[in-house]
Amino acid sequence: MSSLPRRAKVQVQCVVSKDEFSSFSELSSASEEDDKEDSSWEPQKKVSRSRKQLAPKESKPKRMPRVKKNTPQISDGSEIVVKEELNSSVAIADTALEDRKNELDTVETPKTAKTKRKCSAQPHSAQRTKKLKVDEETSKATNLEGESNSSETPSTSTVSGGTCKKEENEDDFSFGQSPLKKMKTETCPQGQPVKFPANANNTKEEVEMNWDIVQVLSERTNVEPWVCANAIRLFNDDNTIPFIIRYRKELINNLDADSLREVQQTLEELRAIVKKVRNTIQKIKKEGKMSECLLKALLNCKTFEELEHVSAPYKTGSKGTKAQRARQLGLEGAARTLLEKPGELNLLSYIRPDVKGLSTLRDIEIGVQHILADMIAKDKDTLDFIRNLCQNRHVSIQSSLAKVSSKKVNEKDVDKFLLYQHFSCNIRTIHHHQILAINRGENLKILTVKVDISDGVKNEFCRWCIQNRWRPRSFARPELMKILHNSLDDSFKRLIYPLLCREFRAKLTSDAEKESVMMFGRNLRQLLLTSPVPGRTLMGVDPGYKHGCKLAIISPTSQILHTDVVYLHCGQGFREAEKIKRLLLNFNCSTVVIGNGTACRETEAYFADLIMKNYFAPLDVVYCIVSEAGASIYSVSPEANKEMPGLDPNLRSAVSIARRVQDPLAELVKIEPKHIGVGMYQHDVSQTLLKATLDSVVEECVSFVGVDINICSEVLLRHIAGLNANRAKNIIEWREKNGPFINREQLKKVKGLGPKSFQQCAGFIRINQDYIRTFCSQQTESSGQIQGVAVTSLADVEVTNEKQGKKKSKTAVNVLLKPNPLDQTCIHPESYDIAMRFLSSIGGTLCEIGKPEMQQKINSFLEKEGIEKTAERLQTTVHTLQVIIDGLSQPESFDFRTDFDKPDFKRSIVCLEDLQVGTVLTGRVENATLFGIFVDIGVGKAGLIPIRNVTEAKLSKTKKRRSLGLGPGEKVEVQVLNIDISRSRITLDLIRVL
């Protein structure tokens, strides 16, 4: 089941089309295959036109030196102008498009934007204009919500000690190096819509897209416009999703990570469309084919399908559409006359016996028909009518067995698509997994797929066109009306129907792919956040037949104690049992972890039999099954070779299997997410989208769990928000060269870790105070005072929030060698001053962090004051104060993964033949898909709970889960509904979540 994020329905006062399939804005048409009789037609050669002088001039970039003068520089207490426009209305063209290349180049994907911002700056006037554009568009969204007069409260970063930057001008919504500190306070208190300057509505200079990016983003993601505007600002300033979710909650109305990720991906998609539109306009203008009508059509494009539809006839090498050829023969005037003054039209006057296409009256009628069909298919009102008509009528998608499939395709593959060989479903009710299955069958040439629009839709469409939109303005002779009727039929059959089919298929596929990727992300998160099993010595077993079962024993600190190979399934089982018993006794190991690959079932039965016979006495041995997906790939990777040099790759797999139980997150981040195998149709979806989503989920999980920077691995560190492979490597090198980090401020001394990276990663990095105490006691005689040391001074915190000169910053950091107990919490350094003032209010000390006394003081204080009043008095937001309270009250070794389920440890085994219909069992979710939940019930084959049997009433309300849907690792109670032994299929019903 999909998650139910905290979203608000978009309420827009203006009339918005309810068509769930993206409505094209205007004038779109596709060039289809020409008829055979036209295949030999050659267009007349036109005089070549030299348009090179219209290309953007190379001298334009000379403005760059002047830009730097106008760009405000960072100074004490000053503001920093926004580096990139909000992009709420993206400028892409005007009548002199070639002369504005610099402005156009600002429309870019976030990746290229990030690179360009480091190399150059926008002109100050352009920055101001674009910033006001943003304010204007988002102001509209604010008015729609009716909350423009919301009360103002200070932000997290506005503190009374004078150490953080203050706002100078409330009308200027640019913000500083620590993003949105100003915007967070005065403009969006407590998650209310942002207020914008009154003069923002007066700026409108450049020719823009005919749609507003904030509004379209809001409609597509079902998130309020003011939240979308804030999200755009945050992403423009290179903030990461984990940082926004934890420390900027009020700006995004408490959205969850999945919803915010959807906003980010949709924003990137819209920006990519805008960039392609801009490039297309430049190309068509350069060729001299641009017209006002075409420009308007291009500016209306909201999807790649629309853009392809409009621009296809103008591609290099295209011989043009039938309508273009007819226009080149001079028949456009005849077509317009037929509609406007049909009584004056004489088609015989257009006959030219020596010109192909004009030689007979029939040729002229066909040419006029093609022009009229093209005009009809490009008309916005006409397309809007047919889309609305399809929305209210039955439109179905149908699949059937392809005629040639039996000759070229394996019979087993054909059987997999048995359900879809005579399949038909309404496009509004079809499930996402059905779309993905149909698409896969079509790609394998097994299925033929078509969209069926009934004849009634066509008849009603033609009737509306004749009576309303395309009715001649005066009486038309029967032969002319016949041409018009033929034009309508031709336009619908050849142009409009294929367009609608492409729209419907593209929309259905896009939605299905996105939902599949989101499901993969949810499953991956659930798997990564599986509760660790610390403090145990574990034996990892990688099962096998001929090459034996690989064993690895690891210590409670994940060190490799012993590796071996035993042959359990080659007639030597009894002799090998002695070796296994000796190893378990020698290392005092009572937990066996078995990989779920080849020979897993036999290996499980082997250990279960020995355990039932009490063979390992006095040890009380238990075992569990764990997924070994990706273990073999990791075992031969450079990371594994660096971590376990000289160890056989097969034995590395056994080590990885054991570590997946001890600390699932630390081990699974070493494997490329798509190899973990908890998705659905993962090879059929966009690999770019899949990788971006899964990497983002991994970053989110690692960041929220946090890492101890003095003991964590480089692989784990690179997944922290704001860090990458190079920065993680530099941190490890600095640690090896200079010893452990004493406090978070020392991160600023690491090469390549600037203010922005520090801001993003600092809150997710922990520094264990016991470890530092031990280290410092060996270094200085003053270490005895460390336990009672006060928090770093306000001047120290100031370094965090202000971008100093490089030399000055490094010097300041060198002084900060005192441990700070707040560095072991989730509190961000930008909030340290607020945390200290809160501690003073409750009468607490830094020594009490994470202790029961601190929890008691916080509870008693909040009972008297209330969290809202306390936040107002501390000049911060409730969300920030809650993070501070959590950080102060959580124990030092707190790990929120303990709220999630641990692996199932077993002593016996059940077979498929032992099951009976009606049997009630407990199991663990193995994978979740859009059509059902796969549950491991311990019989060697996962059972399926159909999605219709998973209702909200059966889900646990008390468990802390990240979504309403079930995910890998969750423990459930199920009842057997059906058993198909021949096909090894088990159907289950969900009773409850344990």
N, C-alpha and C positions, 0 to 999 in steps of 0.2 A: 504493500500500500504506500501511496505517496505521502510525504510529510505534509502537515498543515501549518505552514508558516504564519506568523502574525502579519498578515497583510491587510490593508484596508482597500475596499472597493473604490475604484476611481469614480468620482461624481463630477461630471462635466456638464456645464450649463448649455453649451452649444450642442447641436444635433450631431451625433456620431453614428456612423453606420455600424450595425450590429453583425455584419457579415463576419463569421469566424474565419473565413479564408481571406487573406490580405486583399483588400480592395485596391485595385490599381487606381491611381489618382486621375489619369487622363491619357488619352491618345496612345494606345498601344496596339501593335499589330505584328504578326509574325509572317515571315516569308517561308512558304511551304514548298514542297517539290513541285516543279512545273510539270504540266502535261507533256506527253510525248510530242504533240504537234508543235510545241514551243521550244523543244530542246535544241533545235538547230538555229533558232533565232539569234542573231548577233546584234548587239546594240550599235548604233551609229557611233563612230569615233568622234569624241568631242575634242575641241581644241584644248590642248594641255594648258593648265593654268599654273603659273608659278606663284606659290603662296608662301614661299620661304620667309619673305620679309614680315609675314604676320606672326611668325613664331615668337615666343617670348624672348626678349632681348637679353643677351648675356650680360649687358652692363647693369641690369637691375640690381644684382646682388651688391653693387657698390654702396648701397644704403647701409650696409652692415656696420661700418665704423661709427656712423652717427648714432646707431641704435644703442651702443654701449654707453654713450654719454647720457642718453635719456633714461636709461634704466636705473632706477633707484638702487643704491648700494646698501648693504647691510650696515647698520650702525647701532649704537647702544639705544635701545628703546624704540628704534624706528621700525617701519613695516617693510615687508618685501612684496613687490608686486607679483601677482599671479603669473606663473611661467607660461601657462597655456590657457586658452579660452575655454569657457564651459562647453562650448559647442552646442548650445541649445538651439541656435539657428546657424547652420554652417554655410558660410559664403562660398560659392563655387564658380559663379560666372556673372558677367554682364556684357554689355555690347562691345567693350574693349577688353575681352578676357585675356588676350595675349599680353596686355600691359600690366596684368595684375598677378603674375605668377607667384610673387612672394606671398600675397594674401592667400592664394589657393593652396600653397604648399603647407599651410597650417592644418589642412584637413588630412589627418593621417591616423594610422592605427597607433594604439598606445605604445607599441614597441618602438616604432620609428619616431614617435613624438619624444620618447624618453631620450633617444640618441641625439635628436636635433636640439633639444633644449640645452644639452651640454655644450653644443658647439656654437650656437648663436642665440640671440634674443630677438623678440619682436620689437618693432618701433613702439615708442611709448604711446603715441596717439592711437596706434592700432590696438595696443593692449587695452587702453581705456575704452575704446569703442566696443571691443569684443566683450569686455567685462560688463559694460552696461547692457549689451545684448543679453548676456546671461541673466543679469538682474531683471531685465524687462520680461523675459520669457518665464522665469521662475516666479516673478511677481504675479503673473497671470495665474499660475498654479496655486499660489497662496490665496488669491482672491476666491478661487473656486472652493477652497476649503472653508472660507469664511472665518479665518482665524488670524487676520492680519493685525489685529490689535492685541495679540497675546502678550502676556506680561513678560518682562525681561528679567533674567537672573544671570549672574556671572558664570563664567566657564570654569572648567577644571583648572586651567592654567592661570587664571587671574587670582593672584593671592595678595594678601595685604602686606606682606613683608617687603615689597619692593624688589623682589628678586626676579620676578617674571615680567615679561613685556606687557605694557598696558596699551589699550586702544587710544589712538590719538583723534581719529575722525570717524564718527559713526556712520557717515555717508559713504565711506570708502570700504568696500567689502573685499579688498585684497587682503591676503593674510601672509604670515611670516613663515620662517623656515620650519617651525613646528606647526604643521598645517592646521588650519581651522581653529586656532586658539581663539581668535577674535570672533569668527563666525559661530563657534560653538557656544559662546557666552550670550552675547546680546541678541543674536539673530535666531537662535533655535533652542530656547530653554525648554528643558523637560520634554524633548521630542516634539515641539510645536513647529508649525511651518515657518520657514525663514522669511524675515521681512527685508525688503529691498528698498534702496533709495528712491525717493519720489521722482527724481529726474530721469530714472532709467527708461521710462516709456518714450522719451523724446528722441532716442537714437535709432535711426534706421537708414543706413546709407548704402550698404552693399546689396547687390542682387543675391538672393538667398535661395535655398531649397524651398519648394512650395509646401513644406511640412516642417513642423517643429520637433526637433530631436527629443526634447523632454517629454512632450505629449505622446509621441509615438512610443517612446520607451515605457512610459506609464501604461499605455494601452496594451502593449505586448506582454508586459510582466505583471500587470494587475497590481502595481505598486503606486502609491500616491505620488503626484507630480513633484511636490516639494521634496519628497524623499529621493526621487530620481535625480533632481537637481543637485542635492547635497552629495549623492553618491558620485555624480559626474565630477564634482569639485574634488572630492577625496581621491578618486582614481587619477584625475589629472595631476594631482600632486604626489603620485607614486606611493600612496598608502596601500598597505597590504590588507587582505581580508581579515586575518586574525587580529591585526591591530585595530581595525575599524570595529570589529565585533566586540572586542573587549573594552577599548578605551574611547570610542566615539559613538556609543550606542544611541545617545539622544539625537544624533544627526540623522540616523537612519530609521528612527521610529522602532528601535528594538528588533529589526529584521534578523532572521537567523542566517547562518552562513550559506545554506543552499540558495535561499532567495537572493541574497546579495550577489552570489556567484552568477545566478541567472541574469541579474541586472547587468553585471559586468560583461558577460558574454554577449548579451543582446546589444549593449552599447558598442562593443567592438564590431559586431556584425553591421550595425547601422553606419558606423564610421567607414567600414570597408566599402559599403555601398556608395556612400558619398564620395569617397576617393575614386571609385571606378567611374561614377557619373562625371566627375570633374575631368578625368583623363579622356573619357569618351567625347565630351564636349570639345576639349582641346583638339582632339584628333579630327573630329568632323569639321570644325572651323578651319583647321589647317588645310583640309581638302576642298574648302569652299562650298560645302554642301549644307551649311547650317541655315535654317529658316527659323522664324519666330515661333511657328507652330511646333517644330521639332524641339527647339530649346525648352518650350513649355512642357512638352511631353517628357523630356529627360529630367527636368527638375521635379516632376511629379513622381518619379520612380522611387519606390520604397523597398523593393526586393530585387534580387539578381535576375529573377525570371522576368520581371517587368522590363528591366534594363536590356536584357538580351532580346526581348520581344521588340522593343522600340528601335534598337540600334542595329539589328541583324541586317537590314537592307543596305546599310551604309558601311559595312565591313569591306576592307580591301579585298578585291578579287571577286566580290559578289556581282553577279550579272543583273541584279535588281529584281524586284517583284514584278508581277504582271501589271500592276497598277503603274509602276514607274515607267515601264516600257510604253504603256498607253499614253502616259503624260508626255513622254518624249516625242510621241507622234502628234501631239497637239490636241488631244481629245478631252482634256480636263475642262475646257470651256463648254464643250457639249454636255458633259456630265452636270456641271453647275446650272446650265440653262434648263436642263430637264427638270431640276428641282425648283428653280426660281421662276422661269418663264417658259413653261413647256410648249405654249402655243406658238412661240417663235422659233422652235428648234426644227431644223431641217437637216437630217442626217445625211441626205444624198449629197449635200454640198461639201462633205468632208471626203468624198471618194477620190482617191488618187491611184489610178490603175497601175502605175509604175512603182508604187511604194508598198512594200510588204507590210501588211497590217491595216492598210487603208484601201486595198484593191477592190473590196466588195462591201456591200451594205452589212452583211453578216459580220465581217471583221470589225467594222465600226461599232456595231451593237455590242460585240463581245468586249471591245476595248472600253467602251463607256461602262459596261457592266463591271469590269474589273476595277475601274476607278471608283465607282459608287460603292462597291463591296469594301474597298480599302478605307473609304471615308467613314462608312458605317462601323467598321471594326476598330477605328481609331477614335471614335467619338466617346467622350467621357460619360455623357448621360445614357447613351445606349449600353455601354458596358456596365454601368451602375445598375441599370434596369435588369439586365440578364443575370447579373450576380444576385441581386435581391430575389429575383424569380427563382433561381436555383436554390437559394437559401430556404425558400418556403415550399419547394416541391421535392419530390422523392428523387434523389440522385444517389446512385449506388456504384460501388466498385466491385467488379466481377473478375474472377480468375477461373481458368479452365486448363486442362492438360494440353500442352503444346503438341501439335501434330507430329513434329519431328523428334520429340523428346525420347521416344522409345528406341530410336536408332542410335543416338549419340550418348545417352546418359545411362549411368549404372541403375539397374532396377531397384537396388536398395535405396538410392537417393530419391527415386520416384515415390517409393512407399512412404518416405518421410513427409511428403506433401499430400498425403491421402485426404486430409481434411479440406484442402484448398483446390481440389481438382474440379469441383462443381460448387464454387463458393460465391455468395453474393451478400453484400451488407451495405446498409446506408452509411454514407461517408460521415454522418454526424454521430453515429453510434459505434463505429468500428473501433476495436481496441488497438493500442499501440503495438503490441506484440504480433497481432495479425498482420498489420502493415509490414512489419519487418520480415515476417515469414513469407508473405507474398512477394516482397521485393527480392528476397534471396532466391525463391523459386524462379522468378523471372530472370535473374542474372545467370542462373544455372541452365537456362533454356528449357526448364521443365514446365513452367507455367506461362500462360498468355494472360495478360492483365489489361482490362479496359475500364473506362469510366462510362457508365450508362446514364445519359440524360434523355428523358422520355420525349416522344414526339409532341406531347401536349405542351411542353415547355417551348419547343421550336415554334409550334403554331401560334401560341399566345404571343411569343416574341415578334413574329412576323406581323401579326395583326396589330400589335401596338405600334410598330414602326410605320406601317402604312397609314394608320389612323392618326398618329400623333407626330412623332419626331421627324419622319422622312416623308411626310405627306406633301406632294407638290403644291405650290402656292396658288395655282390656278388649274383649270381643267387640262388634263393630259389625255392625249389620244390612247386608245387601247394598246397600240403597239409600243408606246412609251411606258405605259403601266406594266406591260409584260417585261420590259427590260428591268424596271424597278423591282418587280417580284423576283425575277431571276437573280438580281443583285443581292437581295436579301437572303435568298436560299444559298447562293454561292458564299456570301460573307459568313453565314452561320456555319456552313459545312466545312469550308476550307480555312477559315481564319478564326472565328470566335470559338467554335467547339474545341479545336485543338488547344487554343489558349486556355480555355476553362479546364481542360483535362490536365494540362501541365501545371496550372495553378493548384488544382485540387491535390494532385499527386505530390507536388513539391511541398505543399503545406502539411499534408499528412505525414510524409516521410520526415520532414524537418522536426515536427512535433514528436514523432515516435523516436527519432534518434536522440533528441534532447532528453526525453523521459528515460530512455535506456541508459544514457550516460549518467543522469541524475541517480538512477537506481544503483548503478555500479558504484557511484561515489558514496551513497548511503551505506551500501554493503561494506565497502572498503573501510569507511569510518568505524563501523561497528566492529569489524575484525581488528583494526589497529588498536582500538580502545578496549580490547579484551583484557580483563583483569590479570595482572602478572601474578606469578606464583614464586615469590622470592623465598630465600632461605632454605631451599631444598637442593640436595644433590640429585641430579637426574641422569638417567640412562636413555640416550636417544637411539632409536632403532630404525634404520632405513631398510625395509624388507626387500628380499630378493630370493630367487630360486637357485639358478645355476651358479651365480657368482656370490651367493651367500648373503646373510643379513649383516649389514655394517653396524657396529656398536660404537658409541662415544659416551663417555661419562664426564659430566661437567660439574664443577663445584658451584656452591651458592653464589659465587661472584663471576660465574660464566667462564672460569678458566678450564682448559681441557686437561683432565686428569689421566684419561686412558682411552685408547682406541683399539678396536679389534674387529675380527670378522668371524662369524659363526655360521655353520651350514645346518639349518634347522629342518630343511625339507628335502634332504638327500639321503635319508635313512640313518643319519647320525644324530638325531634329535636327543637321544638319551645321554650320549657322551657330551654333547654341547651344553646340556642342562647343568652339568657339574661346573663347567667353566663359567656360565652365567651366574650361578649361585655364588661361586668364589669371588667373582668381581663385585657382586652386590654386597657381600659381607665385608670384603676388604675396604670398600669405600663408603660403607654404611648408607647405601642407596636403596630407597624403598619405593621409588617412583619410576616407572618405565613409560617412555613416550614413543609411540609407534606411528610412523608415517603411513598415510592412507593410499600408497601407491600399489605397485605390483606385489602380490603375495601378502598383502596386508591382512586379509581375512584369515589366512592360514597361520600367520604369525600371531595374530590376536588369539586364535583358538589354542595355539601352543602355550602361550603365557597364561591364558585363562585356566587351562587344564592344570598347569603346575601350581597356580595360586590356589585352586580349589582343593588340591591334594596337600596344601600347606607345605609345599616343598621347600620354600625359602625361609622357613622358621629359623631363628626367632623373628626375622623381619616380617612385618605386615606389608607385603608388596601390593601396590595397586598400579593400574596402567590406564592410559588414555590414548585416544586416537587424535592425531592432529593433521591438518592438511599439509602436504609436502609440495604444493604447487609452487614452482619457481625455485625449489631447492637445488635441483640439478643445474639450472642455468646459473644460479649464484655460485655454485661450487667451482665453476671453471672461469669465473670472472676475475678481473685484475684485483678487485677489492678483496675477494676471498684469498687470492694468492698472497696479497700483502698482509692480511690479517692472520692467515694460517700457512706460512711458508713451509714448503717441504712435506705437507700433509697430502695424502692421496685425495683427489677430488671426491671419490665415493665416500670416504670417511668424513669429508667436510660436510656432506649432505646430512649425515647423522648428527653432527654437531649443530647444524642449523635447525634441525627438527627439534632437538632438545631445547635450544635457546628460544624457540618460538613459544614454548610454554612458560619459560622463566621470565622473559620480557618480550612479549609479542611486538610491541612498537619498535624497540631498538633493533630487532632482527628483521622485521618485514620491510623497514625503510631501505634496506640494502638491496631489495629486489624491485625491479621495474613493476609499477602497480598493475599493469595489464596482464602480467604473468601470474598474478595471485589467484585469478580464476573465480571471481565472485560476481561476474557480470552476466549479461544476456545479449546475444547477437553483437558481441564486442568487436568482431571482425567486419561487421557490415556497416558500422557507423563511422562518422568522420573521425579519423585517427587524430587529427589535430585537436578537435574539441575534446576527445576522450583523454588525451595526454594532459591537456591544460587542466581539465577538471580533476583528474586523479592526482596530479602533482599539487594542485591547490588543496585538495582534501588532506594529503599527507602533511603539507605545511601547516594546515589548520590543527591537525591532531598533535603533531610534535610540539607546536607552539603552545597549545593549551595545556598539555601535560608539563611542559617546561623541561629544561635540561640543566644539569649541574655542569657549568662550563669547565670546571677543573678536572673532571673525570670522564666526560662524554667523548664519544668517538667523533672523528671528522665527518663520517657519513651521516650521523644523526644531526650534527651541528649545521650542516649545509641546508637542512630542511626547516630551520628556524626562519620565521618571517624577517625579511630584510637582509638575510644572508644568502650567499651562493657558494659554489664550490671554491672559488678563489679566496673569498673572505674567510670561509671556514678553515681553509688550509693556512692562511696567514695567522688566524687565531691560535691554531695548534702549534705553529712554529714559534709564535711569541711566547706561548705557555712553556714550550720546551726550553726556550732560551732564557727566559726571565723568571721562571717559576710560576706558581699558581697566581690567579687573579685574586687580589685582595678585596676589590670592590668593583662595581659596574663601571665607574668612571674610568678605570684603566683600559676599558675597551676602546676608548678614543685614541689610545696610543698605537693601536693595531693598524698596520698599513692597509689602506683601501677602505677603512671603515669610517665614513664621514658622519656628519650630524644627522642626515636623513636615515642612514642605515642604523645608527645608534638608536634613534628614536623608535624605529620599527622593531628592533630586536631586544632592546633593553628589558622590557617588561616580561619577556619569556625566558630570560637567562637567570639562573639561580646561582648563588654563591653560598655553599654550605658553611655556616659559621663555625661548627666544630672542627671542620677540616682546616679552616683558616686559623683558628685558635691554636691548633697543634703546630701548624707551619710557623706562625709568628713567634710562638714560644721558643722555637729553635733559632730564631733570627736575631731578636733584640731583647735587651734586658727589660724594656718597657712593656713586654707582652703581658705582664701580670695585670695590667690595667685594661686589657682589651675587653674582658667580659662586661665591664661596666662602662664601656666607652660611650660617649654621647654620639648622636647622629651627626653626620657631616654637616658642617655649617651651611647657612643659607647661601653664602658666597660659593660654596662648592656646588650647590644645586643650580646656581645661576649659570654655571658653565654649561650645564645640560641644555638649558633653554635658549641660550644665545649663541649665535654663530660667531665665534671669535676668529681673529686672524690665526693662521696655522701655527705660527711660532708661539704666540701668546697662549693658545689653547693647550699646546703640548706642555708648556712650562707650568700652567695652572694644574694640569692633571698630575704632574710629577709630585706635587705636594700632597695629593690625596692618597695616602698610603694606609689610612685607617679603615678597618672593617666597618661596614654599615649593616646592622641587623636587618634593615629593610630590604637589603639585597637578596635575602632568602625568600622573599614573598612575591606575590603577583602584582604588587603595587608598582606603578611606573615611576621612574625618577622625577618626571615632571610634576608628580603629585606628592613628593616627599614633604614639602612644606605644609601642605594641607594635612597630611598624616600626622606630622608632629604637633600641629595645633589641635587636632582631634585627640591625640594622646594626652595633651595638656588638659583638655576639657574633661576627659573622663578620669584623670588622675593616674594614668598608666605610665609605664616605662618601657623602654626598648627591650629590657631583659625579660619582660613578661610575654613577648610575642609568641603566640601559639600555645600558651598555657591556659588552664582552666580559669585562673584568676582574671586574665584578660577578657575571656568570654563573659564572665560574670559582670565585670565593670561595664563592658559595652552594652550588655542587655539591660542593666539597671539604668544606665544613662539614657538609652533610647526609649525606655518605658516612660521616662519623665519628659524628655524633650521631643521625641519623635524624629524620624529620619529626615522628613521634609524641612522642618525648622532648623535642624542641625546643619543640613546642606546649605540652607540660605544664610545662616550665620557664618559658615566657613567660606562663603562665596564660591560655591561649587555646585555641581549637579548631583542629583540623587544617585544616578548610575555610577559616577566616579566615587562617591562616598561609599557605595555598596562594595565596590572593588577594594577600597581601603579597609573596610570592616572585615571582608573575607580574608584579606591578606594578613591582618593582625590576629585574627582568631583561629586560622587554620594551623594545625600542628606543623612542626618543622618538616616532617617527612610526609606531609599530606600528598596523596595521589588520588585525583577524582576518578581514576579508572577502577578503584575498588567498588564503585557503585555498579559496575558492569559484572557480567557473569564470568566465572572461572571455567576451565575445561572440566568435562565430566570424567571422574576417575572411577574405574570399574574393576570388578573382580571376576565376572562371569560373562558368558556370551549367549546370544539368542540367535536362532536360525530363522530363515524366511518361512520354512515349512512349519515352524512352531506357532506362527501367527494365526489368529482366527478373527473373522469379522466380528466387531463389537469389542475386541480387546482394547483396554485403555493402557496407554504407555506414556512414559516421559521420554522426551528426545531433545535434541539441540538443533537449532536452525543452522543449516549448512549453506544455503543460498536463497536469496529472495529475488523473484522476477516479477514482471508485470502481470503474469497469468497465475502465479501461485508461489507457495513457499515450500522449499525442499527441506525436509527434516530428517536428520540421522537418528534412527530409533534403535541402532545397534544390531541390525540384521545384515549388514554388508551392503544394503541398497537403500538409498534415501527414499522416503515416501513423500508424496506431494499433497499439500493442502491447497485445493483450488482457491483462487482469490475470492470467490463468492462466499467461502466459508470463513473468511477473516473479517470479522466485523469489529467495530469500535468497542462494543459492549464486552467483547472477549479479551480486549487488551488491558494490560495492567495500568491502573491510574497512579499507583504509588511509585512505580519504578521511575528512576531518572533516565529517560531515554531521550535521544535527540530528534526523534520523529515518531509519529504514531505507527508507522509501519514496522513489521518485524524485521530484524536484521541478523546476520551471522553471529552465532555464539549465544543467542538467547535461548533460555530453557522453556519448553512448552509441554503441556499435557495434551495428548491427542487420542483420538479413537479411530480404530481401523474401520473404514467403510467398505473397501473392496480390495481384493488381492488377485492379481493376474500373474501366476507363477511363470507361465510360458513366456511372457514379455517382461518379467521381473518388474512389475509395476504395482505400487501400493498407493491407494488413495486414502487420505486421512481427513479427519475433521478436527478443527481446533476447539478444544474445550476451554483452556485458559492459559495465560502466560504466567509461569511460576516466578 
